[in-house]
Amino acid sequence: MSDFSVKPVLTGDRTVLRPFTEADAEVMVEIIEDPEVVRFTGAPSGELTLERLRSWYGTRSEQPDRLDLAVTDRATGELVGEVVLYEWDSDARSCTFRTLIGPRGRDRGLGTEATRLIVGHGFEQLGLHRIELEAYGYNARALRVYEKAGFVVEGVRREADLRDGEWVDWVIMGILDREWAALSSTAR
């Protein structure tokens, strides 16, 4: 297994996943501050300045222990979100996945395809054994996307977070390389 140094371009029917650049910061600040993104991912830690985001997105390609890719609409080239493999454990050949899709990328299958593309890359190119994620229990859209991509619910961290005065659950999901291979072979 290699590390995450190579930052690929992954092309699907509807999306292109590509490495981030500093120039993406202006669109990403709008996406990160979108009320629905905040509702489902939480508010950013610390002050969100354009300079801070330029630095963050401008250095994503230098990170050998994570893979951050911009999700773009293949038809228009518009940046609509991100997919990330991070918390890489080289011994266990595992990592954590997260994504966020802004308003202009929703309800068109872009998030579903982007999830499948990066998960497929993780298993087929990087040799991962396991990819896991956590999502708020009330994020039905994301949970549906993850299930379509083959993730299985492994557990629930009950009332693990306080959001807007309400206790909310975290749903823990995972997918193994052999599960991905079985799904991929039936989809062909």
N, CA and C of each residue as an Amber inpcrd file, in Angstrom:
protein
   564
   0.8470000  -1.2000000   0.0000000   0.0000000   0.0000000   0.0000000
   0.8730000   1.2360000   0.0000000   0.5340000   2.1380000  -0.8890000
   1.2500000   3.4120000  -0.9180000   0.5240000   4.4060000  -0.0140000
   1.1310000   5.5530000   0.1740000   0.4440000   6.5820000   0.9530000
  -0.4830000   7.3750000   0.0340000  -0.9740000   8.4850000   0.5350000
  -1.9460000   9.2780000  -0.2220000  -1.2750000  10.4370000  -0.9710000
   0.0200000  10.3000000  -1.2760000   0.7730000  11.3900000  -1.9230000
   0.2440000  11.7430000  -3.2990000  -0.1320000  10.7380000  -4.0770000
  -0.6210000  10.9990000  -5.4310000  -2.0500000  11.5210000  -5.3360000
  -2.2810000  12.6590000  -5.9250000  -3.6060000  13.2860000  -5.9140000
  -4.2100000  13.1390000  -7.3110000  -5.0490000  12.1330000  -7.4910000
  -5.5470000  11.8210000  -8.8350000  -6.6900000  12.7340000  -9.2760000
  -6.9960000  12.6460000 -10.5430000  -8.2470000  13.1790000 -11.0890000
  -9.1040000  11.9520000 -11.3790000 -10.2860000  11.8910000 -10.7800000
 -11.2000000  10.7640000 -10.9490000 -12.4270000  11.2650000 -11.6960000
 -12.7380000  10.6270000 -12.8170000 -13.8200000  11.1020000 -13.6790000
 -14.9540000  10.0960000 -13.7290000 -16.1590000  10.5780000 -13.4500000
 -17.3640000   9.7740000 -13.5640000 -18.2500000  10.3340000 -14.6620000
 -19.4650000   9.8300000 -14.7340000 -20.4050000  10.3210000 -15.7400000
 -20.8560000  11.7500000 -15.4450000 -21.0060000  12.0680000 -14.1500000
 -21.5570000  13.3730000 -13.7510000 -20.5570000  14.2780000 -13.0470000
 -19.5100000  13.6780000 -12.4940000 -18.5710000  14.4610000 -11.6850000
 -17.1370000  14.2250000 -12.1260000 -16.3090000  15.1950000 -11.8020000
 -14.8640000  15.0410000 -11.8730000 -14.3420000  15.4250000 -10.4950000
 -13.5660000  14.5260000  -9.8940000 -12.8970000  14.8170000  -8.6320000
 -11.4650000  15.1910000  -8.9910000 -11.0200000  16.3240000  -8.4750000
  -9.6880000  16.8070000  -8.8240000  -9.0200000  17.3990000  -7.5930000
  -7.6880000  17.5230000  -7.6340000  -6.9980000  18.1610000  -6.5060000
  -7.4630000  19.6110000  -6.3230000  -7.4460000  20.0570000  -5.0750000
  -7.7930000  21.4380000  -4.7600000  -6.6530000  22.3840000  -5.1180000
  -7.0230000  23.6440000  -5.3490000  -6.0520000  24.7240000  -5.4950000
  -6.4810000  25.8600000  -4.5760000  -5.5770000  26.7890000  -4.3550000
  -5.8910000  27.9710000  -3.5370000  -7.1240000  28.6970000  -4.0610000
  -7.2690000  28.7170000  -5.3800000  -8.3690000  29.4500000  -6.0170000
  -9.7420000  28.8870000  -5.6380000  -9.7940000  27.6570000  -5.1640000
 -11.0660000  27.0480000  -4.7740000 -11.6180000  27.6060000  -3.4600000
 -10.8010000  28.3130000  -2.7200000 -11.2050000  28.7920000  -1.3910000
 -12.4540000  29.6730000  -1.4470000 -12.5610000  30.5230000  -2.4590000
 -13.6940000  31.4510000  -2.5160000 -15.0240000  30.7170000  -2.6430000
 -15.0680000  29.6650000  -3.4590000 -16.3030000  28.8870000  -3.5880000
 -16.5170000  28.0380000  -2.3360000 -15.4250000  27.4730000  -1.7970000
 -15.5650000  26.6020000  -0.6290000 -16.0710000  27.3580000   0.5980000
 -15.7240000  28.6240000   0.7440000 -16.2340000  29.3780000   1.8990000
 -17.7530000  29.4890000   1.8050000 -18.2880000  29.6910000   0.6070000
 -19.7440000  29.7440000   0.4350000 -20.3790000  28.3960000   0.7860000
 -19.7460000  27.3120000   0.3340000 -20.2790000  25.9790000   0.5880000
 -20.2320000  25.6520000   2.0830000 -19.0970000  25.9150000   2.7080000
 -18.9230000  25.5850000   4.1370000 -19.8870000  26.3830000   5.0050000
 -20.2000000  27.6130000   4.5910000 -21.1060000  28.4610000   5.3750000
 -22.5770000  28.2540000   5.0220000 -22.8830000  27.4150000   4.0410000
 -24.2690000  27.1240000   3.6770000 -24.9970000  26.5480000   4.8930000
 -26.1910000  27.0610000   5.2220000 -26.8900000  26.6000000   6.4260000
 -27.1130000  25.0870000   6.4760000 -27.3810000  24.4660000   5.3460000
 -27.5960000  23.0170000   5.3660000 -26.2880000  22.2690000   5.6160000
 -25.1860000  22.7600000   5.0510000 -23.8810000  22.1500000   5.3200000
 -23.5730000  22.2690000   6.8090000 -23.7800000  23.4350000   7.3820000
 -23.5310000  23.6330000   8.8130000 -24.4170000  22.7010000   9.6390000
 -25.6790000  22.5600000   9.2470000 -26.6140000  21.7010000   9.9860000
 -26.1420000  20.2490000  10.0240000 -25.5670000  19.7710000   8.9150000
 -25.1930000  18.3670000   8.8260000 -23.7280000  18.0770000   9.1220000
 -22.8860000  19.1070000   9.1620000 -21.4690000  18.8600000   9.4340000
 -20.9610000  19.6030000  10.6600000 -21.7180000  20.5460000  11.1560000
 -21.2570000  21.3510000  12.2850000 -20.5810000  22.6220000  11.7850000
 -20.4940000  23.5780000  12.6830000 -19.8520000  24.8490000  12.3450000
 -18.3390000  24.6500000  12.3260000 -17.6470000  25.3910000  11.4580000
 -16.1890000  25.2710000  11.4130000 -15.5630000  25.6810000  12.7470000
 -14.4650000  25.0230000  13.1010000 -13.7630000  25.4140000  14.3280000
 -12.8570000  26.5940000  13.9920000 -12.9280000  27.6150000  14.7940000
 -12.1270000  28.8090000  14.5540000 -12.7720000  29.7120000  13.5240000
 -12.1800000  30.9010000  13.3650000 -12.7170000  31.8770000  12.4220000
 -12.4190000  31.4380000  10.9990000 -13.4180000  31.5340000  10.1560000
 -13.2880000  31.1100000   8.7650000 -12.9830000  32.3260000   7.9060000
 -11.7010000  32.5340000   7.6150000 -11.3210000  33.6510000   6.7540000
 -10.9090000  33.1130000   5.3950000 -10.9870000  33.9700000   4.3910000
 -10.5770000  33.5770000   3.0590000  -9.0930000  33.2010000   3.0410000
  -8.2790000  33.9390000   3.8070000  -6.8430000  33.6360000   3.8590000
  -6.6030000  32.2510000   4.4590000  -7.3330000  31.9320000   5.5150000
  -7.1860000  30.6230000   6.1540000  -7.5930000  29.5010000   5.1850000
  -8.6910000  29.7030000   4.4600000  -9.1310000  28.6870000   3.5110000
  -8.1950000  28.5890000   2.3080000  -7.6420000  29.7080000   1.8590000
  -6.6600000  29.6460000   0.7570000  -5.4620000  28.8120000   1.1860000
  -5.0110000  29.0290000   2.3950000  -3.8820000  28.2560000   2.9110000
  -4.2470000  26.7810000   3.0170000  -5.4470000  26.4920000   3.5480000
  -5.8950000  25.0980000   3.7180000  -5.9850000  24.3840000   2.3650000
  -6.7760000  24.9430000   1.4530000  -6.9850000  24.2700000   0.1650000
  -5.7330000  24.3110000  -0.7100000  -4.9140000  25.3250000  -0.5470000
  -3.6690000  25.4100000  -1.3070000  -2.6220000  24.3890000  -0.8930000
  -2.7680000  23.8120000   0.3030000  -1.7800000  22.8320000   0.7890000
  -2.3110000  21.4010000   0.8070000  -3.5250000  21.1750000   0.3350000
  -4.0930000  19.8090000   0.3690000  -3.2790000  18.8320000  -0.4730000
  -2.7130000  19.2950000  -1.5650000  -1.9550000  18.3950000  -2.4480000
  -0.6100000  17.9920000  -1.8550000  -0.1800000  18.6730000  -0.7990000
   1.1090000  18.3510000  -0.1620000   0.9690000  17.3290000   0.9600000
  -0.2570000  16.9010000   1.2840000  -0.4940000  16.0370000   2.4410000
  -0.4000000  14.5620000   2.0510000   0.6250000  13.8190000   2.5370000
   0.7660000  12.4150000   2.1510000  -0.1380000  11.4640000   2.9430000
  -0.7970000  11.9820000   3.9900000  -1.5880000  11.1020000   4.8630000
  -3.0940000  11.2990000   4.7010000  -3.4870000  12.0420000   3.6710000
  -4.9150000  12.2710000   3.4200000  -5.1140000  12.6330000   1.9600000
  -6.3480000  12.4350000   1.5020000  -6.6920000  12.7450000   0.1210000
  -7.9440000  13.6090000   0.1260000  -7.7550000  14.8980000  -0.1700000
  -8.8530000  15.8620000  -0.2740000  -9.0340000  16.1690000  -1.7520000
 -10.2310000  15.9020000  -2.2730000 -10.4900000  16.1960000  -3.6770000
 -11.7210000  17.0830000  -3.8250000 -11.6300000  18.0140000  -4.7540000
 -12.7500000  18.8880000  -5.0930000 -13.7370000  18.0950000  -5.9360000
 -15.0200000  18.2200000  -5.6170000 -16.0780000  17.6030000  -6.4170000
 -16.5800000  18.6740000  -7.3790000 -16.4600000  18.3880000  -8.6810000
 -16.9380000  19.3410000  -9.6750000 -17.9900000  18.6850000 -10.5530000
 -18.8990000  19.5080000 -11.0410000 -19.9270000  19.0750000 -11.9760000
 -19.2320000  18.8910000 -13.3310000 -19.2630000  17.6790000 -13.8520000
 -18.5450000  17.3970000 -15.1020000 -19.0530000  18.2510000 -16.2560000
 -20.3430000  18.5260000 -16.2930000 -20.9290000  19.2800000 -17.4150000
 -20.4770000  20.7360000 -17.4270000 -20.3140000  21.3310000 -16.2390000
 -20.0320000  22.7680000 -16.1750000 -18.6560000  23.1020000 -15.6000000
 -18.0280000  22.1450000 -14.9220000 -16.7590000  22.4130000 -14.2560000
 -16.9160000  23.0990000 -12.9100000 -18.1600000  23.3810000 -12.5180000
 -18.4140000  24.1110000 -11.2710000 -18.0460000  23.2700000 -10.0490000
 -17.3370000  23.8890000  -9.1140000 -16.9930000  23.2640000  -7.8440000
 -18.2420000  23.2020000  -6.9680000 -18.6160000  22.0010000  -6.5170000
 -19.8460000  21.8530000  -5.7260000 -19.6100000  21.2500000  -4.3400000
 -18.3830000  20.8010000  -4.0450000 -18.1370000  20.2180000  -2.7300000
 -16.7820000  19.5500000  -2.6460000 -16.6690000  18.6460000  -1.6640000
 -15.4060000  17.9420000  -1.4600000 -15.6570000  16.5310000  -0.9600000
 -14.6790000  15.6670000  -1.2280000 -14.6330000  14.3280000  -0.6390000
 -13.2400000  14.1660000  -0.0480000 -13.1710000  13.4790000   1.1130000
 -11.9010000  13.3910000   1.8240000 -11.7250000  11.9920000   2.4150000
 -10.5480000  11.4210000   2.1960000 -10.1090000  10.2380000   2.9270000
  -9.0230000  10.7300000   3.8800000  -9.1820000  10.4850000   5.1750000
  -8.2490000  11.0140000   6.1670000  -8.1620000  10.0430000   7.3490000
  -7.3920000  10.4270000   8.3670000  -7.1400000   9.5480000   9.5170000
  -6.6320000   8.1890000   9.0400000  -5.6730000   8.2430000   8.1370000
  -5.1040000   7.0500000   7.5290000  -4.3080000   6.2520000   8.5520000
  -4.5900000   4.9670000   8.6500000  -3.8470000   4.0360000   9.4880000
  -3.1850000   3.0350000   8.5460000  -1.8810000   3.1980000   8.3190000
  -1.1890000   2.3620000   7.3310000  -1.1210000   0.9040000   7.7670000
  -0.9920000   0.6350000   9.0690000  -0.9350000  -0.7490000   9.5440000
  -2.2570000  -1.4740000   9.3200000  -3.3600000  -0.8100000   9.6190000
  -4.6900000  -1.4190000   9.4650000  -5.2350000  -1.2260000   8.0420000
  -4.5080000  -0.4860000   7.1960000  -4.9650000  -0.1710000   5.8320000
  -6.3990000   0.3760000   5.8590000  -6.6020000   1.3480000   6.7390000
  -7.9470000   1.9160000   6.8920000  -7.8660000   3.4330000   6.9610000
  -9.0190000   4.0590000   6.7490000  -9.1150000   5.5010000   6.8930000
 -10.5740000   5.8730000   7.1170000 -10.7870000   7.1540000   7.3480000
 -12.1150000   7.7100000   7.5400000 -12.4760000   8.5180000   6.2980000
 -13.7650000   8.5310000   5.9820000 -14.2790000   9.2700000   4.8260000
 -15.2210000  10.3580000   5.2980000 -15.1810000  11.4920000   4.6140000
 -16.1920000  12.5260000   4.8250000 -16.4160000  13.2590000   3.5220000
 -17.5830000  13.8790000   3.4330000 -17.8990000  14.6620000   2.2460000
 -18.8100000  15.8080000   2.6240000 -18.8270000  16.8050000   1.8040000
 -19.8630000  17.8260000   1.8890000 -20.1290000  18.3350000   0.4870000
 -21.4170000  18.5190000   0.2140000 -21.8720000  18.9940000  -1.0930000
 -22.6930000  20.2550000  -0.8650000 -22.3240000  21.3030000  -1.5750000
 -23.0340000  22.5730000  -1.4480000 -24.3550000  22.5700000  -2.1890000
 -25.1140000  23.6650000  -2.0500000 -26.4670000  23.7260000  -2.5970000
 -26.5550000  23.4570000  -4.1020000 -25.5730000  23.9250000  -4.8810000
 -25.6620000  23.7560000  -6.3390000 -25.3260000  22.3360000  -6.7850000
 -24.8760000  21.4870000  -5.8580000 -24.5460000  20.1160000  -6.2230000
 -25.5270000  19.0840000  -5.7160000 -26.5670000  19.5300000  -5.0240000
 -27.4800000  18.5830000  -4.3800000 -28.5740000  18.0750000  -5.3010000
 -29.0590000  16.8740000  -4.9480000 -30.2390000  16.2590000  -5.5820000
 -30.0500000  15.9840000  -7.0750000 -28.7920000  15.7440000  -7.4760000
 -28.5230000  15.4230000  -8.8780000 -27.6420000  14.1860000  -9.0030000
 -27.4070000  13.4950000  -7.8840000 -26.5850000  12.2900000  -7.9200000
 -25.0890000  12.5490000  -7.8900000 -24.6900000  13.8160000  -7.7610000
 -23.2620000  14.1320000  -7.7710000 -22.5600000  13.5880000  -6.5310000
 -23.1970000  13.7340000  -5.3750000 -22.6050000  13.2290000  -4.1340000
 -22.4860000  11.7200000  -4.1300000 -23.4930000  11.0450000  -4.6620000
 -23.4610000   9.5840000  -4.7390000 -22.3100000   9.1310000  -5.6250000
 -22.1990000   9.7390000  -6.8070000 -21.1200000   9.3410000  -7.7140000
 -19.7560000   9.6890000  -7.1290000 -19.6160000  10.8700000  -6.5240000
 -18.3370000  11.2760000  -5.9360000 -17.9220000  10.3130000  -4.8310000
 -18.8900000   9.8900000  -4.0180000 -18.6030000   8.9290000  -2.9460000
 -18.1090000   7.6230000  -3.5420000 -18.8030000   7.1200000  -4.5440000
 -18.3820000   5.8600000  -5.1780000 -16.9960000   5.9860000  -5.8170000
 -16.7240000   7.1060000  -6.4540000 -15.4220000   7.2920000  -7.1040000
 -14.2720000   7.2660000  -6.1020000 -14.4010000   8.0040000  -4.9960000
 -13.2700000   8.0620000  -4.0640000 -13.1490000   6.7690000  -3.2600000
 -14.2830000   6.1350000  -2.9270000 -14.2260000   4.8540000  -2.2180000
 -13.5970000   3.8000000  -3.1350000 -14.0010000   3.7790000  -4.3900000
 -13.4040000   2.8570000  -5.3470000 -11.9060000   3.0780000  -5.4860000
 -11.4850000   4.3210000  -5.5380000 -10.0590000   4.6500000  -5.6230000
  -9.3330000   4.1320000  -4.3790000  -9.9480000   4.3330000  -3.2140000
  -9.3290000   3.8820000  -1.9660000  -9.0740000   2.3830000  -1.9560000
 -10.0450000   1.6170000  -2.4090000  -9.8870000   0.1650000  -2.4180000
  -9.0570000  -0.3260000  -3.6040000  -9.3530000   0.1540000  -4.7890000
  -8.7670000  -0.4090000  -6.0060000  -7.3620000   0.1190000  -6.3050000
  -7.0720000   1.3610000  -5.9310000  -5.7600000   1.9410000  -6.2380000
  -4.8530000   2.0520000  -5.0210000  -5.4330000   2.3280000  -3.8560000
  -4.6140000   2.5330000  -2.6660000  -4.4820000   1.2770000  -1.8040000
  -5.2680000   0.2500000  -2.1070000  -5.1580000  -1.0000000  -1.3540000
  -5.7150000  -0.9380000   0.0590000  -6.6750000  -0.0540000   0.2950000
  -7.2870000   0.0170000   1.6210000  -8.0710000  -1.2630000   1.9150000
  -8.1690000  -1.5850000   3.1880000  -8.9780000  -2.7180000   3.6430000
 -10.3420000  -2.2430000   4.1600000 -10.3660000  -1.0560000   4.7690000
 -11.5900000  -0.5720000   5.4250000 -11.6790000   0.9390000   5.3110000
 -12.9030000   1.4310000   5.0560000 -13.1880000   2.8610000   5.0950000
 -14.3960000   3.0300000   6.0040000 -14.3080000   3.9580000   6.9360000
 -15.4080000   4.1940000   7.8730000 -15.8180000   5.6560000   7.8360000
 -16.9680000   5.9370000   8.4190000 -17.4530000   7.3100000   8.5040000
 -18.4100000   7.4290000   9.6830000 -18.6830000   8.6510000  10.0560000
 -19.7300000   8.9670000  11.0330000 -20.6060000  10.0460000  10.4250000
 -21.9110000   9.9340000  10.6660000 -22.8530000  10.9450000  10.1670000
 -23.9240000  11.1510000  11.2280000 -24.4520000  12.3460000  11.2820000
 -25.5670000  12.5950000  12.1880000 -26.7310000  11.6920000  11.8110000
 -27.4040000  11.1540000  12.8100000 -28.5400000  10.2650000  12.5870000
 -29.6760000  10.9430000  11.8430000 -29.7640000  12.2690000  11.9180000
 -30.8560000  12.9760000  11.2430000 -30.4930000  13.3720000   9.8050000
 -29.3180000  12.9860000   9.3450000 -28.8940000  13.3320000   7.9810000
 -29.2900000  12.2100000   7.0210000 -30.5840000  12.1010000   6.7780000
 -31.1340000  10.9940000   5.9740000 -30.5500000  10.9590000   4.5690000
 -30.3390000  12.1240000   3.9520000 -29.8030000  12.1600000   2.5880000
 -28.4180000  11.5130000   2.5520000 -27.5470000  11.9010000   3.4690000
 -26.1910000  11.3430000   3.4830000 -26.2090000   9.8470000   3.7900000
 -27.0040000   9.4360000   4.7640000 -27.0650000   8.0180000   5.1160000
 -27.5140000   7.1880000   3.9110000 -28.4440000   7.7040000   3.1440000
 -28.9210000   7.0060000   1.9420000 -27.7900000   6.9080000   0.9010000
 -27.0540000   7.9740000   0.7090000 -25.9260000   7.9740000  -0.2320000
 -24.8990000   6.9290000   0.1880000 -24.5690000   6.9050000   1.4820000
 -23.5510000   5.9740000   1.9580000 -24.0140000   4.5240000   1.8110000
 -25.2780000   4.2580000   2.0840000 -25.8050000   2.9050000   1.9040000
 -25.7550000   2.5010000   0.4310000 -26.0930000   3.4260000  -0.4770000
 -26.0350000   3.1250000  -1.9090000 -24.6100000   2.7990000  -2.3430000
 -23.6330000   3.4000000  -1.6790000 -22.2300000   3.1510000  -2.0110000
 -21.7030000   1.8750000  -1.3510000 -22.5200000   1.2280000  -0.5090000
 -22.1150000  -0.0360000   0.0920000 -21.7450000   0.0220000   1.5580000
 -21.7860000   1.2000000   2.1670000 -21.4850000   1.3050000   3.6010000
 -22.5750000   0.6110000   4.4090000 -22.1660000  -0.0050000   5.5090000
 -23.0620000  -0.7420000   6.3900000 -23.0630000  -0.0600000   7.7580000
 -24.2360000   0.0790000   8.3580000 -24.3170000   0.6530000   9.7120000
 -23.6730000  -0.3310000  10.6900000 -22.6970000   0.1540000  11.4310000
 -21.9970000  -0.6870000  12.4060000 -22.4100000  -0.3710000  13.8390000
 -22.9770000   0.8000000  14.0320000 -23.3930000   1.1560000  15.3760000
 -23.8840000   2.5890000  15.4310000 -24.3670000   2.9500000  16.5850000
 -24.8590000   4.3010000  16.8080000 -24.2650000   4.8010000  18.1270000
 -23.6620000   5.9630000  18.0760000 -23.2270000   6.6430000  19.3020000
 -24.4260000   7.4950000  19.7260000 -25.1910000   6.9720000  20.6720000
 -26.4410000   7.6040000  21.0720000 -26.1920000   8.9240000  21.7990000
 -26.9660000   9.9380000  21.3830000 -26.9250000  11.2650000  22.0100000
 -25.4900000  11.7180000  22.2570000 -24.6800000  11.6020000  21.2250000
 -23.2540000  11.8940000  21.3430000 -22.9040000  13.3620000  21.1290000
 -23.8700000  14.1410000  20.6890000 -23.5940000  15.5390000  20.3940000
 -24.8160000  16.3770000  20.7530000 -24.5690000  17.5830000  21.2020000
 -25.6520000  18.5190000  21.5170000 -25.6950000  19.5570000  20.4030000
 -26.7800000  19.5460000  19.6210000 -26.9440000  20.4700000  18.4960000
 -28.2180000  21.2690000  18.6970000 -28.0950000  22.5650000  18.7790000
 -29.2550000  23.4430000  18.9320000 -30.1380000  23.0060000  20.0970000
 -29.5200000  22.6480000  21.2040000 -30.2590000  22.2770000  22.4080000
 -30.8460000  20.8720000  22.3940000 -30.5680000  20.0910000  21.3570000
 -31.0970000  18.7230000  21.2330000 -29.9370000  17.7280000  21.1960000
 -30.1080000  16.6140000  21.8910000 -29.1240000  15.5400000  21.8080000
 -29.3400000  14.7810000  20.5100000 -28.2500000  14.5390000  19.7900000
 -28.3470000  13.8340000  18.5120000 -27.3710000  12.6650000  18.4790000
 -27.7490000  11.6620000  17.6790000 -26.9420000  10.4530000  17.5240000
 -25.9480000  10.6160000  16.3840000 -24.8480000   9.8890000  16.5090000
 -23.9040000   9.6970000  15.4170000 -24.0710000   8.2720000  14.9260000
 -24.2370000   8.0860000  13.6250000 -24.3110000   6.7580000  13.0220000
 -22.9230000   6.4250000  12.4880000 -22.4090000   5.2660000  12.8870000
 -21.0960000   4.8050000  12.4520000 -21.3120000   3.7780000  11.3420000
 -20.6450000   4.0000000  10.2130000 -20.7790000   3.1000000   9.0660000
 -19.3950000   2.7200000   8.5730000 -19.3150000   1.5690000   7.9240000
 -18.0450000   1.1320000   7.3570000 -18.2730000   0.2510000   6.1490000
 -17.2260000   0.1180000   5.3530000 -17.2260000  -0.7890000   4.2080000
 -15.8360000  -1.4130000   4.1190000 -15.8020000  -2.7120000   3.7940000
 -14.5550000  -3.4570000   3.6830000 -14.2240000  -3.6970000   2.2110000
 -12.9540000  -3.9520000   1.9470000 -12.5110000  -4.1610000   0.5610000
 -13.2780000  -5.2920000  -0.1190000 -13.5360000  -6.3930000   0.5710000
 -14.2420000  -7.5160000  -0.0600000 -15.7010000  -7.1690000  -0.3400000
 -16.3040000  -6.3070000   0.4930000 -17.6760000  -5.8610000   0.2340000
 -17.7160000  -4.9710000  -1.0050000 -16.7230000  -4.0830000  -1.1160000
 -16.6330000  -3.2190000  -2.2970000 -16.4340000  -4.0640000  -3.5520000
 -15.5420000  -5.0540000  -3.4730000 -15.2700000  -5.9140000  -4.6280000
 -16.5270000  -6.6680000  -5.0550000 -17.3030000  -7.1510000  -4.0910000
 -18.5440000  -7.8670000  -4.4080000 -19.5460000  -6.9320000  -5.0690000
 -19.6630000  -5.7080000  -4.5620000 -20.5750000  -4.7270000  -5.1630000
 -20.1170000  -4.3540000  -6.5670000 -18.8390000  -4.1360000  -6.7240000
 -18.3010000  -3.7110000  -8.0130000 -18.4710000  -4.7970000  -9.0690000
 -18.3200000  -6.0610000  -8.6700000 -18.4420000  -7.1380000  -9.6530000
 -19.8830000  -7.3230000 -10.0930000 -20.8420000  -7.0580000  -9.2110000
 -22.2620000  -7.2080000  -9.5930000 -22.7410000  -6.0070000 -10.4030000
 -22.0750000  -4.8900000 -10.2520000 -22.4960000  -3.6730000 -10.9680000
 -21.9890000  -3.6560000 -12.4150000 -21.0220000  -4.4950000 -12.7060000
 -20.4410000  -4.4900000 -14.0630000 -21.3470000  -5.1110000 -15.0800000
